[in-house]
Amino acid sequence: MQKENLSLTQAEPSETMGRSGRTAQILVKELPGEGVTGRIGSEKGSRLVKQREDTDKVVYRLGTMQDLDAICAMIKDAIAEMERHAIYQWDETYPARSDFEEDIRNNNLFVACEEDALAAFYVISNECDEQYSNAKWQFGDPYCVLHRFCVSPEMQNRGLGKKVLAHIENQIKNMGYQSVRLDTFTGNPFAQRLYRHSGYESRGYADWRKGRFDLMEKKL
């Protein structure tokens, strides 16, 4: 199934990152240095090194089942914020609580917290929807796919979406991958702008229940 990327910040009013059928919104901050090392699914790859960045005081870690309520509440807020901007990418059908439960069981979901409050979350894995085959990818293995990238609507006007994306890219690179792939809703100009300004290029399109999505790629 698809996995959408969503990102709503108001420095970029409503960056809903892709939605390969399923991805989310994310808002966190880049941490310097280490990060996670090792491939996805491995013990090392799943272990998120807690680091605190002095300026933003954001801590990244692997998500747990105890985070589910906060994640689902953030999704509800994100949907309301997107609809306020006439962006209809997510709804009561997707993303569902069960999607996040599976992500957590697979050790693929990461959260970013600021002063113990959930600021953002994202999923990185090797899985993607079959429509990813529509794209003319420029970079082969090893690559990673970003899903369900979500930023809290409550933490806007701080440029966190861009900084979190930089952190994710650094994490993926440290895990040994050379490029990242994702999808983003063509009806979300904020997410489109965030990714394109960050160096992502469209390689094709996927058509899902909510409409057309850009299939994008970046060399790390």
C-alpha positions in Angstrom: 0.0 0.0 0.0 1.0 3.6 -0.5 2.7 5.5 2.2 2.2 9.2 2.2 4.5 12.0 3.5 2.9 14.9 5.2 4.4 18.0 6.7 2.6 21.0 8.0 4.6 23.9 9.4 3.7 27.4 8.9 7.1 28.6 7.9 5.9 26.6 5.0 2.2 26.8 5.8 1.2 23.2 5.2 4.0 21.0 4.0 2.3 17.8 3.5 4.9 15.5 2.3 4.0 12.7 0.0 1.6 10.1 0.2 2.5 7.0 -1.4 -0.8 5.9 -0.2 0.6 6.3 3.2 2.9 8.7 4.8 2.6 11.4 7.3 3.6 14.7 8.5 6.7 15.5 10.4 8.4 18.2 12.3 11.7 17.8 14.1 15.1 19.2 14.1 18.4 18.1 12.8 20.9 16.8 15.2 24.5 17.1 14.4 27.0 14.2 14.3 26.1 10.6 14.8 22.5 9.6 14.5 21.5 6.1 13.7 23.9 3.7 12.0 23.2 0.3 10.4 20.7 -0.9 7.9 16.9 -0.7 8.4 15.5 -3.6 10.4 18.9 -4.4 11.9 19.5 -3.9 15.6 21.9 -1.0 14.9 19.6 0.6 12.3 16.7 0.5 14.7 18.6 2.0 17.6 18.2 5.7 17.6 20.9 7.5 19.5 19.4 10.1 21.7 21.0 13.4 21.1 20.0 16.9 22.2 20.7 19.9 20.0 21.3 22.9 22.2 19.5 25.4 20.1 16.3 23.4 19.6 16.4 20.9 22.4 14.9 18.2 20.2 15.5 14.5 21.0 15.1 11.8 18.4 14.4 8.2 19.3 12.7 5.1 18.1 9.0 5.2 18.4 7.1 2.9 20.9 3.6 1.8 21.4 3.3 4.4 24.2 3.6 7.1 21.5 0.5 5.9 19.6 -2.0 8.2 21.2 0.1 11.3 20.7 0.8 10.2 17.0 -2.9 9.7 16.2 -3.8 13.0 17.9 -1.2 14.8 15.8 -2.6 13.2 12.6 -6.0 14.4 13.5 -4.7 18.0 14.0 -2.7 17.7 10.7 -5.8 16.7 8.7 -7.7 19.7 10.1 -4.9 22.0 9.3 -4.5 20.7 5.7 -8.2 21.0 5.1 -8.1 24.6 6.3 -5.8 25.1 3.3 -8.1 23.0 1.0 -5.6 20.1 0.9 -7.4 16.8 1.0 -4.7 14.3 1.3 -5.5 12.4 4.5 -8.8 11.3 6.1 -10.3 8.9 8.5 -9.3 6.0 6.2 -5.6 6.8 5.9 -3.4 7.0 7.8 -4.8 4.6 10.4 -3.6 3.7 13.9 -2.9 0.2 12.6 -0.4 1.6 10.1 1.6 3.2 12.9 1.4 0.0 15.0 2.9 -1.9 12.2 5.7 0.7 11.7 6.6 0.5 15.4 6.6 -3.3 15.4 9.0 -3.1 12.4 11.3 -0.6 14.2 10.8 1.8 11.3 9.1 4.7 13.0 11.0 7.5 14.7 9.8 10.4 16.8 11.2 13.8 17.6 10.3 15.3 21.0 10.8 18.8 22.4 10.5 19.1 26.2 8.8 15.7 26.3 6.2 16.8 23.8 5.9 15.1 20.4 7.1 17.5 17.7 7.2 15.1 14.7 7.6 11.6 13.5 8.6 9.8 10.3 9.1 6.3 8.9 12.1 5.1 6.9 12.1 1.7 5.3 12.9 -0.3 2.1 9.2 -0.8 1.2 7.2 1.1 -1.3 4.0 0.8 -3.2 4.0 -1.0 -6.6 3.3 2.3 -8.3 6.8 3.4 -7.5 7.7 1.4 -10.6 6.1 4.2 -12.6 9.2 6.4 -11.9 12.4 6.6 -13.9 14.7 6.4 -11.0 18.2 7.8 -11.5 19.9 6.1 -8.6 19.8 2.4 -7.8 20.7 0.4 -4.7 21.2 1.1 -1.9 18.3 3.5 -1.4 15.8 4.2 1.3 12.1 5.3 1.2 10.7 8.0 3.4 7.1 7.5 4.6 4.6 9.1 6.9 6.7 12.2 7.6 4.6 14.5 9.8 5.2 17.8 11.6 3.0 19.0 14.4 0.7 21.9 13.4 1.3 23.4 16.9 4.9 24.0 16.1 4.7 26.4 13.2 6.7 29.4 12.0 10.0 27.9 13.2 11.5 26.3 10.1 11.4 22.9 11.7 10.2 21.0 8.7 13.3 21.8 6.7 15.6 21.0 9.6 13.9 17.7 10.4 14.2 16.7 6.7 17.9 17.5 6.9 18.2 15.3 10.0 16.4 12.4 8.3 18.7 12.6 5.3 21.7 12.5 7.6 20.3 9.6 9.4 19.6 7.7 6.2 23.1 8.4 4.9 24.7 7.2 8.1 22.8 4.0 7.7 24.7 3.3 4.5 22.1 4.4 1.9 23.1 6.6 -1.1 19.7 8.1 -2.0 16.2 8.6 -0.7 12.9 8.2 -2.5 9.4 9.6 -1.4 6.1 10.7 -2.8 4.3 14.0 -2.3 0.8 15.1 -3.1 0.7 17.3 -6.2 -2.2 19.2 -4.5 0.0 20.3 -1.6 2.1 23.3 -2.7 3.8 23.6 0.6 5.2 20.1 0.6 6.1 20.4 -3.0 8.1 23.6 -2.3 9.9 22.0 0.7 11.1 19.0 -1.2 12.1 20.8 -4.4 14.0 23.5 -2.4 15.7 20.7 -0.6 17.0 19.2 -3.8 14.4 16.5 -4.6 13.5 15.9 -8.3 10.4 14.3 -9.7 10.9 11.0 -11.5 7.3 10.2 -12.3 3.8 10.0 -10.9 1.6 7.7 -8.9 -2.2 7.9 -8.9 -3.9 6.8 -5.7 -7.3 7.2 -4.0 -6.7 10.9 -3.2 -5.2 11.9 -6.5 -1.8 12.3 -8.1 1.5 12.2 -6.3 4.9 13.1 -7.4 7.5 10.3 -7.0 10.7 12.1 -6.0 14.3 11.3 -5.4 17.5 12.8 -4.0 21.1 11.7 -4.1 22.6 11.9 -0.6 
